[in-house]
Amino acid sequence: MEAVAEGLWGLADYHERKGEIGKAVKCLEALCQSQVSFFPIVEVKTRLRIATLLLKHSHNVNHAKAHLERSQLLLKSIPSCFDLKFRAYSLLSQCYHLVGAIPPQKQIIHKALDLTASAGNEITVKLWCCNFNSQLANALIIEGDYASSISALQCGFLCAAQICYPELQMFFATSILHVHLMQWDNETSVEGAVSRCDQVWESIDPEKRQHCLGLLFYNELLHIFYRLRICDYKNAAQHIERLDTAMKADMQQTQHIQELTKELDALNQSLSRSDLHYRDRSALSEKQALLQERLRSMTRFNSSTGNESLEPAYFGNMRRTCGDKLELAPPPIDGEWLPKSAVYALVDLMVVIFGRPKGLFKECGKRIQSGMHIIQEELAKLGITDGVREVNLQHSAIWMAGVYLMLLMQFLENKVAVDLTRSEFVEAQEALVQMKNWFLRFPTILQACESIIEMLRGQYAHSVGCYSEAGFHYIEAARLTENKSMQAMCQVYAAVSYFCIGDAESSSQALDLIGPVYRMMDSFVGVREKTGVLFAYGLLLMKQHDLQEARNRLAKGLQLTHNHLGNLQLVAQYLTILGSLALALHDTIQAREILRSSLTLAKKLYDTPTQIWVLSVLTTLYQELGEKGNEMENLEYQRKKMDDLQKRLADAHSSIHHIELIDKVKLEVQPLHEVDIKRAIAGPSMGVNLDIPESIGLSAPLPGSSTSRLVDFDIGRRGKRKV
């Protein structure tokens, strides 16, 4: 009977190679349904093979789970066979993870860990121990148990150290850092996790590091998240540059491999001809051997199928080729964080986030386009095309869809920020409407984006002079999030919009919003919130006619912005207010110097409203100094800029999207099968919470007839820009 089993296994392999997965499964299930009894071990191997096929090539998780649970029962009667037992535990754990059954998943993993403790000290057993600790940490993350997750990862780290496997230690070190970034209990522990990653990475042989591309990307991205979170843009730059260089080199090598593969396929086609002359066949065979050798030397991963049974499953997606994977750890560990395409998009996003404050809009535009193109292609592969909604998604495709949809929203968010900075109001409308439509189609997956969309509606409304509407949307954004940083910044933006309205009631509302945030500003990580609060508080002091104290607070905010954020737009805005204050305090020499610097920055950013604002203050300066020529030249330039801005505003106000964006109405959605989707979003990787920090600046004002007079304090018409 073993010959029958071997034959059916071989036939199943043949059908799988041809892509006929249904036929392969039927061959294997024929063994399980046979009236003739096979040895239990034969049935176990068959059921494991069926489960692997189903998980790799279908959405039928429950069917796979049934085969694995039957395998579990059979394995109880079989002594030893540790490898089969470990594989069954691992696959069953992944099934429970997929269907959101976390308690039974943890129970299975603990049984598996108990088995590893009694199975000896062989390297394969230690690798399985690492696998189960990794899966346990992931399950604990979903339950929000960060401390226990870190403990599980520490066990994996020690296990990797016992077998002297630094690359595997690096996998656990980076995973621990990831959890610390998600939890962020205190900065010291996060910094310690960063340092350990650096130490372990340095301990890996430089030649081996070249083959750890997945770890390189994962480690560098986590370092960037950390640096941006603490507003250390200066040290983030080197990590972004390293990432970008590695991505471009990998893309180039991938393209080269594709070209060689194409050439080899053509050669094989020629060699298959029966009428080929002996001499030609010999030459082609020689060339074929050379091409095969070149391909082997360029391929980082072992292409043999010897370890295929230990490969992680890619739920609901056809198994990707080796070149499409960024593996973090060896089999049997499911060590891939995100697919290569998602990582590539994330690198583009990091370049945008870093370049946006510096005004590198051309490069940002290219990267936004590149990243969105990657994401749209991947969404199409997942079946997410026009008209597809959340309810249409297969459960096992939800998590991966969530990764790409969240990245897409990040790119659109940055596009809105760039367009508003450049006063491209109509383009900003279109990007914001796209965000709104994606959210309405996938409200549960994109639930975290609801407050972001409201905040961007506030930005847009403020930018086009609708300050009351802006205040409404900022307050709504703060209400929709539990993120203290987001709440604080939205309160600051709302306060600035209320200042711009100018009446007593609005100023009182602004004061009520700023006070609480000002008192807690030192509790935030980094200086992002502090720079925004100091800006708004400076406006408040100006409103109260405490000019000298306003100058002190604004100077402090400028210094923090310049040293830590490098946000040129916010620097320009700080400089403009400080120039206005210097003028009000009759320090005309400093006022001229400051305002010229501000105008230079505003021009670099194509920030028309800020340019107009600076020019209006410069006009007042020239009037006071009696510089008639400069005054007239300044006024003429200001008029041109004003005409341009008014045209852009008119186009924005006449757009069909204008009213729906500024209207004081929140988005109304009907979440669908919310619990299931939230569970699916959480697995099967620890990369769910990308934790991409925000970098925020304040927008330019809409000047009015009184903007040139400091006593009216209309110069403080600021809004929010998000990097």
LOBADO-208794 format. One record per residue (C-alpha): residue number from 1; residue in one letter; x, y, z. Coordinates in pm, whole numbers, always signed. Layout:
% residues N
num;residu;u;v;w
NUM;a;X;Y;Z
...
END
This chain:
% residues 723
num;residu;u;v;w
1;m;+0;+0;+0
2;e;+296;+229;+53
3;a;+357;+217;-322
4;v;+1;+346;-377
5;a;+64;+630;-134
6;e;+395;+718;-299
7;g;+225;+719;-639
8;l;-55;+952;-528
9;w;+195;+1182;-354
10;g;+397;+1199;-676
11;l;+84;+1268;-882
12;a;-14;+1546;-640
13;d;+334;+1701;-680
14;y;+294;+1684;-1058
15;h;-44;+1863;-1048
16;e;+91;+2129;-809
17;r;+383;+2205;-1040
18;k;+130;+2255;-1321
19;g;-73;+2486;-1098
20;e;-366;+2244;-1079
21;i;-413;+2269;-704
22;g;-762;+2122;-700
23;k;-642;+1804;-868
24;a;-344;+1784;-629
25;v;-575;+1807;-327
26;k;-809;+1541;-473
27;c;-518;+1301;-517
28;l;-419;+1343;-154
29;e;-773;+1328;-20
30;a;-822;+1001;-207
31;l;-570;+851;+36
32;c;-755;+984;+340
33;q;-1092;+859;+212
34;s;-969;+516;+105
35;q;-1146;+209;+244
36;v;-805;+47;+277
37;s;-614;+134;+593
38;f;-276;+301;+563
39;f;-22;+340;+839
40;p;-113;+640;+1061
41;i;+210;+815;+967
42;v;+115;+799;+597
43;e;-221;+957;+670
44;v;-60;+1226;+887
45;k;+191;+1321;+615
46;t;-91;+1331;+360
47;r;-315;+1552;+572
48;l;-27;+1791;+647
49;r;+40;+1816;+275
50;i;-329;+1891;+205
51;a;-336;+2159;+475
52;t;-21;+2319;+336
53;l;-168;+2331;-16
54;l;-496;+2477;+107
55;l;-324;+2749;+309
56;k;-88;+2841;+29
57;h;-331;+2840;-258
58;s;-683;+2895;-124
59;h;-898;+3069;+133
60;n;-1030;+2741;+273
61;v;-881;+2774;+621
62;n;-1148;+2568;+795
63;h;-1089;+2273;+562
64;a;-716;+2292;+635
65;k;-787;+2318;+1007
66;a;-1001;+2002;+999
67;h;-718;+1802;+838
68;l;-469;+1933;+1094
69;e;-693;+1856;+1391
70;r;-732;+1499;+1260
71;s;-351;+1480;+1226
72;q;-319;+1588;+1589
73;l;-535;+1297;+1702
74;l;-338;+1047;+1493
75;l;-3;+1177;+1617
76;k;-97;+1113;+1979
77;s;-65;+741;+1915
78;i;+270;+771;+1738
79;p;+586;+791;+1951
80;s;+864;+1033;+1857
81;c;+800;+1178;+1507
82;f;+882;+1516;+1656
83;d;+921;+1688;+1321
84;l;+572;+1586;+1207
85;k;+425;+1691;+1541
86;f;+598;+2029;+1526
87;r;+474;+2088;+1171
88;a;+120;+1998;+1268
89;y;+132;+2230;+1572
90;s;+274;+2515;+1365
91;l;+22;+2489;+1083
92;l;-271;+2448;+1323
93;s;-153;+2753;+1517
94;q;-152;+2954;+1194
95;c;-505;+2833;+1113
96;y;-636;+2944;+1451
97;h;-459;+3274;+1399
98;l;-629;+3321;+1065
99;v;-977;+3262;+1197
100;g;-913;+3488;+1497
101;a;-922;+3206;+1755
102;i;-637;+3337;+1970
103;p;-700;+3140;+2295
104;p;-688;+2798;+2122
105;q;-387;+2919;+1924
106;k;-199;+3000;+2244
107;q;-298;+2663;+2389
108;i;-156;+2481;+2086
109;i;+167;+2685;+2096
110;h;+220;+2612;+2466
111;k;+179;+2238;+2395
112;a;+434;+2272;+2116
113;l;+680;+2454;+2344
114;d;+639;+2181;+2608
115;l;+725;+1925;+2340
116;t;+1039;+2117;+2233
117;a;+1153;+2115;+2596
118;s;+1145;+1734;+2603
119;a;+1261;+1662;+2249
120;g;+1634;+1715;+2296
121;n;+1885;+1986;+2205
122;e;+1924;+1929;+1834
123;i;+1941;+2239;+1614
124;t;+1613;+2150;+1440
125;v;+1435;+2137;+1777
126;k;+1580;+2476;+1872
127;l;+1461;+2619;+1541
128;w;+1110;+2491;+1612
129;c;+1132;+2645;+1959
130;c;+1216;+2978;+1793
131;n;+921;+2932;+1557
132;f;+672;+2878;+1838
133;n;+803;+3167;+2047
134;s;+766;+3393;+1744
135;q;+406;+3278;+1686
136;l;+325;+3312;+2057
137;a;+458;+3669;+2060
138;n;+240;+3753;+1763
139;a;-72;+3609;+1930
140;l;+1;+3802;+2249
141;i;+39;+4126;+2052
142;i;-313;+4085;+1918
143;e;-438;+4062;+2276
144;g;-241;+4373;+2365
145;d;-15;+4183;+2607
146;y;+310;+4357;+2515
147;a;+509;+4246;+2820
148;s;+437;+3876;+2763
149;s;+507;+3918;+2393
150;i;+850;+4061;+2469
151;s;+915;+3773;+2713
152;a;+835;+3519;+2438
153;l;+1068;+3698;+2199
154;q;+1341;+3707;+2464
155;c;+1308;+3327;+2493
156;g;+1350;+3303;+2116
157;f;+1654;+3532;+2131
158;l;+1821;+3312;+2397
159;c;+1739;+2998;+2200
160;a;+1903;+3148;+1890
161;a;+2208;+3240;+2100
162;q;+2236;+2879;+2224
163;i;+2281;+2754;+1868
164;c;+2516;+3047;+1784
165;y;+2291;+3185;+1512
166;p;+2340;+3567;+1504
167;e;+2107;+3619;+1208
168;l;+1828;+3449;+1403
169;q;+1917;+3657;+1710
170;m;+1878;+3963;+1489
171;f;+1530;+3850;+1392
172;f;+1427;+3841;+1758
173;a;+1610;+4163;+1844
174;t;+1426;+4353;+1570
175;s;+1095;+4193;+1669
176;i;+1150;+4306;+2028
177;l;+1224;+4659;+1906
178;h;+904;+4650;+1700
179;v;+697;+4562;+2007
180;h;+867;+4836;+2210
181;l;+782;+5087;+1937
182;m;+419;+4973;+1942
183;q;+398;+4989;+2320
184;w;+638;+5278;+2393
185;d;+619;+5238;+2770
186;n;+932;+5449;+2824
187;e;+1200;+5592;+2602
188;t;+1485;+5420;+2789
189;s;+1357;+5069;+2709
190;v;+1304;+5161;+2345
191;e;+1653;+5307;+2324
192;g;+1791;+4988;+2480
193;a;+1615;+4778;+2216
194;v;+1762;+4999;+1943
195;s;+2112;+4956;+2088
196;r;+2077;+4579;+2105
197;c;+1976;+4570;+1738
198;d;+2289;+4766;+1652
199;q;+2510;+4533;+1857
200;v;+2367;+4212;+1710
201;w;+2381;+4348;+1354
202;e;+2749;+4434;+1399
203;s;+2814;+4082;+1529
204;i;+2700;+3928;+1198
205;d;+2979;+3863;+949
206;p;+2975;+4144;+686
207;e;+2960;+3889;+403
208;k;+2657;+3721;+562
209;r;+2486;+4058;+610
210;q;+2468;+4095;+233
211;h;+2235;+3793;+224
212;c;+2011;+3928;+504
213;l;+1818;+4175;+291
214;g;+1493;+4120;+481
215;l;+1661;+4192;+813
216;l;+1832;+4499;+666
217;f;+1502;+4650;+553
218;y;+1322;+4558;+876
219;n;+1597;+4692;+1101
220;e;+1644;+5016;+908
221;l;+1270;+5086;+892
222;l;+1231;+5030;+1265
223;h;+1524;+5264;+1328
224;i;+1355;+5527;+1110
225;f;+1026;+5489;+1296
226;y;+1216;+5540;+1621
227;r;+1409;+5844;+1499
228;l;+1100;+6011;+1354
229;r;+908;+5941;+1673
230;i;+1166;+6125;+1883
231;c;+1196;+6393;+1609
232;d;+1559;+6308;+1537
233;y;+1542;+6385;+1166
234;k;+1917;+6437;+1140
235;n;+2001;+6077;+1236
236;a;+1702;+5938;+1048
237;a;+1856;+6062;+722
238;q;+2137;+5805;+713
239;h;+1893;+5518;+765
240;i;+1666;+5640;+486
241;e;+1960;+5677;+250
242;r;+2082;+5326;+335
243;l;+1735;+5184;+275
244;d;+1689;+5364;-54
245;t;+2028;+5246;-180
246;a;+1952;+4885;-83
247;m;+1610;+4901;-250
248;k;+1749;+5036;-577
249;a;+2028;+4775;-581
250;d;+1779;+4494;-518
251;m;+1545;+4622;-790
252;q;+1837;+4631;-1033
253;q;+1943;+4277;-943
254;t;+1585;+4150;-968
255;q;+1555;+4301;-1314
256;h;+1885;+4139;-1416
257;i;+1763;+3800;-1290
258;q;+1440;+3840;-1487
259;e;+1636;+3919;-1803
260;l;+1863;+3617;-1755
261;t;+1561;+3395;-1689
262;k;+1395;+3519;-2005
263;e;+1712;+3451;-2203
264;l;+1740;+3103;-2050
265;d;+1377;+3024;-2139
266;a;+1446;+3121;-2500
267;l;+1753;+2896;-2503
268;n;+1555;+2606;-2362
269;q;+1296;+2660;-2634
270;s;+1565;+2644;-2900
271;l;+1720;+2333;-2748
272;s;+1383;+2156;-2757
273;r;+1387;+2159;-3139
274;s;+1445;+1814;-3287
275;d;+1604;+1943;-3610
276;l;+1885;+2133;-3432
277;h;+2235;+2065;-3573
278;y;+2480;+1895;-3336
279;r;+2726;+2187;-3342
280;d;+2450;+2440;-3271
281;r;+2309;+2224;-2995
282;s;+2653;+2198;-2835
283;a;+2703;+2578;-2844
284;l;+2357;+2643;-2702
285;s;+2407;+2383;-2428
286;e;+2732;+2550;-2328
287;k;+2559;+2889;-2315
288;q;+2272;+2734;-2120
289;a;+2513;+2603;-1855
290;l;+2676;+2948;-1821
291;l;+2339;+3118;-1780
292;q;+2228;+2864;-1521
293;e;+2548;+2919;-1323
294;r;+2505;+3298;-1333
295;l;+2146;+3265;-1212
296;r;+2252;+3035;-929
297;s;+2519;+3278;-815
298;m;+2276;+3570;-816
299;t;+1993;+3396;-633
300;r;+2014;+3452;-261
301;f;+1775;+3175;-157
302;n;+1801;+2800;-201
303;s;+1569;+2707;-486
304;s;+1559;+2338;-402
305;t;+1242;+2186;-261
306;g;+1412;+2002;+21
307;n;+1281;+2239;+288
308;e;+954;+2321;+117
309;s;+747;+2152;+386
310;l;+900;+2392;+638
311;e;+826;+2706;+441
312;p;+578;+2949;+594
313;a;+234;+2962;+437
314;y;+114;+3270;+253
315;f;-250;+3276;+343
316;g;-493;+3335;+60
317;n;-221;+3427;-189
318;m;-43;+3216;-445
319;r;+302;+3133;-316
320;r;+545;+3398;-427
321;t;+876;+3319;-590
322;c;+1192;+3345;-380
323;g;+1283;+3680;-529
324;d;+955;+3828;-408
325;k;+1020;+3743;-44
326;l;+1216;+3939;+214
327;e;+1275;+3662;+465
328;l;+1376;+3755;+817
329;a;+1450;+3409;+947
330;p;+1508;+3055;+815
331;p;+1244;+2779;+798
332;p;+1047;+2670;+991
333;i;+998;+3024;+1118
334;d;+734;+3234;+945
335;g;+980;+3518;+939
336;e;+852;+3747;+668
337;w;+732;+4084;+800
338;l;+578;+4231;+487
339;p;+588;+4136;+117
340;k;+867;+4299;-80
341;s;+624;+4524;-269
342;a;+486;+4661;+60
343;v;+839;+4722;+188
344;y;+930;+4901;-136
345;a;+622;+5121;-98
346;l;+715;+5184;+264
347;v;+1065;+5297;+161
348;d;+907;+5542;-86
349;l;+682;+5664;+195
350;m;+979;+5720;+427
351;v;+1152;+5927;+158
352;v;+834;+6136;+126
353;i;+798;+6181;+503
354;f;+1161;+6290;+529
355;g;+1163;+6510;+217
356;r;+828;+6683;+271
357;p;+944;+6918;+555
358;k;+1250;+7011;+350
359;g;+1040;+7118;+53
360;l;+1174;+6845;-177
361;f;+840;+6833;-355
362;k;+964;+6706;-691
363;e;+1118;+6396;-536
364;c;+817;+6357;-306
365;g;+585;+6366;-608
366;k;+783;+6089;-781
367;r;+783;+5872;-471
368;i;+412;+5923;-404
369;q;+339;+5820;-762
370;s;+574;+5522;-738
371;g;+434;+5401;-406
372;m;+73;+5437;-513
373;h;+143;+5249;-836
374;i;+291;+4957;-640
375;i;-7;+4952;-404
376;q;-270;+4969;-678
377;e;-108;+4670;-850
378;e;-109;+4468;-529
379;l;-468;+4561;-445
380;a;-572;+4442;-792
381;k;-402;+4106;-724
382;l;-611;+4080;-407
383;g;-923;+4142;-613
384;i;-975;+4496;-484
385;t;-1091;+4682;-791
386;d;-1359;+4944;-847
387;g;-1677;+4859;-663
388;v;-1524;+4601;-427
389;r;-1609;+4673;-65
390;e;-1509;+4544;+274
391;v;-1791;+4289;+283
392;n;-1667;+4132;-43
393;l;-1324;+4039;+95
394;q;-1226;+3686;+182
395;h;-1140;+3666;+551
396;s;-787;+3545;+482
397;a;-721;+3838;+246
398;i;-827;+4106;+495
399;w;-494;+4147;+671
400;m;-289;+4189;+354
401;a;-552;+4421;+208
402;g;-531;+4625;+527
403;v;-154;+4668;+492
404;y;-182;+4805;+137
405;l;-490;+5018;+208
406;m;-322;+5181;+509
407;l;-13;+5255;+300
408;l;-232;+5399;+26
409;m;-398;+5632;+275
410;q;-56;+5746;+399
411;f;+49;+5838;+45
412;l;-277;+6022;-22
413;e;-242;+6205;+309
414;n;+104;+6326;+213
415;k;-23;+6426;-130
416;v;-291;+6643;+35
417;a;-21;+6805;+249
418;v;+206;+6880;-47
419;d;-83;+7013;-259
420;l;-209;+7242;+18
421;t;+143;+7373;+79
422;r;+170;+7463;-289
423;s;-186;+7607;-292
424;e;-294;+7336;-537
425;f;-635;+7330;-372
426;v;-823;+7142;-644
427;e;-563;+6863;-650
428;a;-576;+6846;-271
429;q;-955;+6812;-295
430;e;-925;+6518;-532
431;a;-676;+6333;-310
432;l;-888;+6398;-2
433;v;-1203;+6276;-177
434;q;-1013;+5960;-274
435;m;-927;+5906;+94
436;k;-1289;+5961;+190
437;n;-1415;+5713;-72
438;w;-1164;+5445;+28
439;f;-1270;+5489;+390
440;l;-1638;+5458;+305
441;r;-1568;+5133;+117
442;f;-1345;+4985;+391
443;p;-1461;+5154;+714
444;t;-1344;+4889;+961
445;i;-1005;+4820;+806
446;l;-942;+5195;+775
447;q;-1107;+5294;+1100
448;a;-788;+5458;+1226
449;c;-795;+5689;+922
450;e;-1129;+5850;+1013
451;s;-969;+6105;+1245
452;i;-693;+6172;+988
453;i;-954;+6246;+719
454;e;-1137;+6485;+954
455;m;-809;+6657;+1034
456;l;-730;+6693;+663
457;r;-1076;+6837;+604
458;g;-981;+7091;+869
459;q;-655;+7165;+690
460;y;-833;+7212;+361
461;a;-1105;+7433;+512
462;h;-845;+7649;+687
463;s;-635;+7681;+372
464;v;-931;+7816;+173
465;g;-1038;+8059;+446
466;c;-1329;+7863;+601
467;y;-1207;+7895;+959
468;s;-1527;+7803;+1142
469;e;-1555;+7482;+939
470;a;-1186;+7410;+997
471;g;-1234;+7439;+1373
472;f;-1529;+7200;+1358
473;h;-1334;+6932;+1170
474;y;-1027;+6963;+1392
475;i;-1239;+6914;+1705
476;e;-1416;+6620;+1540
477;a;-1076;+6468;+1452
478;a;-962;+6500;+1814
479;r;-1284;+6334;+1932
480;l;-1241;+6039;+1695
481;t;-895;+5933;+1815
482;e;-751;+5803;+2140
483;n;-402;+5912;+2039
484;k;-302;+6185;+2286
485;s;-57;+6342;+2042
486;m;-318;+6363;+1766
487;q;-573;+6507;+2008
488;a;-329;+6771;+2127
489;m;-227;+6881;+1778
490;c;-588;+6896;+1656
491;q;-675;+7117;+1954
492;v;-387;+7346;+1862
493;y;-499;+7365;+1499
494;a;-857;+7434;+1602
495;a;-737;+7713;+1832
496;v;-542;+7875;+1548
497;s;-848;+7859;+1321
498;y;-1059;+8020;+1593
499;f;-798;+8297;+1629
500;c;-840;+8364;+1259
501;i;-1214;+8420;+1301
502;g;-1118;+8706;+1527
503;d;-1428;+8769;+1738
504;a;-1434;+8753;+2118
505;e;-1620;+8422;+2139
506;s;-1381;+8247;+1902
507;s;-1078;+8384;+2086
508;s;-1223;+8251;+2411
509;q;-1268;+7908;+2249
510;a;-907;+7918;+2130
511;l;-785;+7998;+2481
512;d;-982;+7705;+2626
513;l;-820;+7472;+2373
514;i;-460;+7590;+2410
515;g;-437;+7606;+2790
516;p;-468;+7232;+2868
517;v;-231;+7132;+2588
518;y;+26;+7392;+2690
519;r;+32;+7254;+3045
520;m;+105;+6898;+2924
521;m;+334;+6969;+2630
522;d;+647;+6839;+2805
523;s;+487;+6496;+2848
524;f;+506;+6414;+2476
525;v;+788;+6221;+2311
526;g;+999;+6449;+2092
527;v;+925;+6814;+2023
528;r;+657;+6794;+1753
529;e;+371;+6881;+1985
530;k;+577;+7140;+2170
531;t;+660;+7336;+1853
532;g;+292;+7351;+1758
533;v;+182;+7451;+2108
534;l;+448;+7721;+2137
535;f;+337;+7862;+1803
536;a;-27;+7882;+1910
537;y;+63;+8008;+2258
538;g;+273;+8282;+2100
539;l;-34;+8389;+1903
540;l;-235;+8392;+2226
541;l;+21;+8616;+2398
542;m;+17;+8849;+2099
543;k;-361;+8864;+2122
544;q;-316;+8960;+2486
545;h;-62;+9227;+2382
546;d;+222;+9061;+2575
547;l;+463;+9109;+2287
548;q;+795;+9048;+2463
549;e;+682;+8721;+2621
550;a;+531;+8615;+2287
551;r;+867;+8683;+2127
552;n;+1045;+8466;+2385
553;r;+808;+8171;+2342
554;l;+813;+8193;+1963
555;a;+1193;+8215;+1956
556;k;+1210;+7897;+2163
557;g;+966;+7724;+1928
558;l;+1169;+7835;+1626
559;q;+1489;+7696;+1776
560;l;+1326;+7359;+1846
561;t;+1177;+7345;+1497
562;h;+1506;+7432;+1330
563;n;+1721;+7195;+1539
564;h;+1492;+6892;+1549
565;l;+1220;+6896;+1283
566;g;+1384;+7081;+995
567;n;+1032;+7172;+879
568;l;+1098;+7466;+646
569;q;+735;+7573;+625
570;l;+701;+7593;+1001
571;v;+1037;+7772;+1022
572;a;+913;+8026;+764
573;q;+595;+8081;+963
574;y;+783;+8128;+1289
575;l;+1019;+8373;+1118
576;t;+731;+8574;+974
577;i;+566;+8618;+1312
578;l;+900;+8698;+1478
579;g;+971;+8950;+1201
580;s;+632;+9109;+1266
581;l;+706;+9121;+1639
582;a;+1048;+9277;+1577
583;l;+876;+9543;+1368
584;a;+617;+9607;+1640
585;l;+900;+9641;+1892
586;h;+1075;+9887;+1652
587;d;+1371;+9657;+1583
588;t;+1365;+9729;+1211
589;i;+1714;+9587;+1138
590;q;+1626;+9246;+1278
591;a;+1278;+9260;+1123
592;r;+1423;+9311;+773
593;e;+1673;+9026;+814
594;i;+1415;+8782;+954
595;l;+1148;+8861;+696
596;r;+1387;+8821;+403
597;s;+1485;+8477;+534
598;s;+1120;+8385;+567
599;l;+1041;+8500;+213
600;t;+1328;+8292;+75
601;l;+1194;+7979;+244
602;a;+835;+8048;+135
603;k;+950;+8084;-226
604;k;+1140;+7756;-208
605;l;+822;+7584;-87
606;y;+600;+7754;-351
607;d;+395;+7860;-47
608;t;+196;+8149;-196
609;p;-8;+8244;+116
610;t;+303;+8267;+331
611;q;+478;+8473;+64
612;i;+183;+8715;+63
613;w;+190;+8727;+442
614;v;+564;+8809;+448
615;l;+526;+9066;+171
616;s;+248;+9244;+360
617;v;+470;+9278;+668
618;l;+765;+9389;+454
619;t;+542;+9659;+301
620;t;+471;+9793;+651
621;l;+844;+9787;+727
622;y;+928;+9984;+413
623;q;+654;+10234;+495
624;e;+800;+10294;+840
625;l;+1150;+10333;+697
626;g;+1029;+10560;+416
627;e;+1173;+10331;+146
628;k;+920;+10421;-121
629;g;+1089;+10230;-402
630;n;+1102;+9905;-206
631;e;+747;+9960;-89
632;m;+609;+9998;-442
633;e;+809;+9706;-576
634;n;+693;+9495;-285
635;l;+329;+9592;-334
636;e;+342;+9504;-704
637;y;+485;+9159;-633
638;q;+230;+9112;-356
639;r;-57;+9199;-595
640;k;+63;+8938;-847
641;k;+78;+8674;-579
642;m;-262;+8776;-447
643;d;-420;+8755;-794
644;d;-274;+8406;-836
645;l;-403;+8297;-496
646;q;-750;+8440;-554
647;k;-776;+8249;-883
648;r;-679;+7926;-710
649;l;-931;+7992;-434
650;a;-1205;+8065;-686
651;d;-1132;+7734;-862
652;a;-1146;+7553;-528
653;h;-1473;+7715;-418
654;s;-1640;+7637;-750
655;s;-1539;+7270;-742
656;i;-1808;+7008;-686
657;h;-1607;+6868;-392
658;h;-1570;+7192;-197
659;i;-1897;+7184;-5
660;e;-1880;+6813;+81
661;l;-1532;+6862;+227
662;i;-1595;+7171;+440
663;d;-1953;+7089;+540
664;k;-1992;+7053;+918
665;v;-2106;+6694;+884
666;k;-1902;+6391;+992
667;l;-1862;+6087;+770
668;e;-2144;+5836;+804
669;v;-2047;+5474;+756
670;q;-2195;+5134;+828
671;p;-1913;+4901;+943
672;l;-1953;+4547;+816
673;h;-1867;+4227;+1010
674;e;-1646;+4447;+1226
675;v;-1527;+4189;+1479
676;d;-1410;+3944;+1214
677;i;-1228;+4213;+1023
678;k;-1053;+4352;+1330
679;r;-931;+4004;+1414
680;a;-806;+3943;+1064
681;i;-632;+4280;+1049
682;a;-420;+4174;+1346
683;g;-258;+3863;+1193
684;p;-55;+3693;+1058
685;s;+244;+3922;+1111
686;m;+371;+4164;+1368
687;g;+377;+4435;+1103
688;v;+18;+4542;+1157
689;n;+92;+4859;+1345
690;l;+338;+5027;+1114
691;d;+355;+5308;+1369
692;i;+460;+5563;+1111
693;p;+499;+5882;+1313
694;e;+357;+6211;+1201
695;s;+557;+6524;+1134
696;i;+341;+6828;+1146
697;g;+381;+7190;+1048
698;l;+145;+7482;+1046
699;s;-2;+7623;+728
700;a;-1;+7968;+582
701;p;-264;+8237;+642
702;l;-520;+8389;+415
703;p;-431;+8758;+433
704;g;-699;+9018;+484
705;s;-691;+9393;+464
706;s;-552;+9418;+815
707;t;-272;+9162;+791
708;s;-4;+9425;+779
709;r;-95;+9569;+1117
710;l;+40;+9374;+1409
711;v;-212;+9518;+1650
712;d;-493;+9331;+1469
713;f;-306;+9000;+1509
714;d;-456;+8866;+1186
715;i;-109;+8748;+1088
716;g;-169;+8440;+1300
717;r;-395;+8265;+1053
718;r;-231;+7928;+1064
719;g;-346;+7578;+998
720;k;-183;+7241;+1001
721;r;+41;+7064;+757
722;k;+114;+6700;+791
723;v;+430;+6547;+661
END
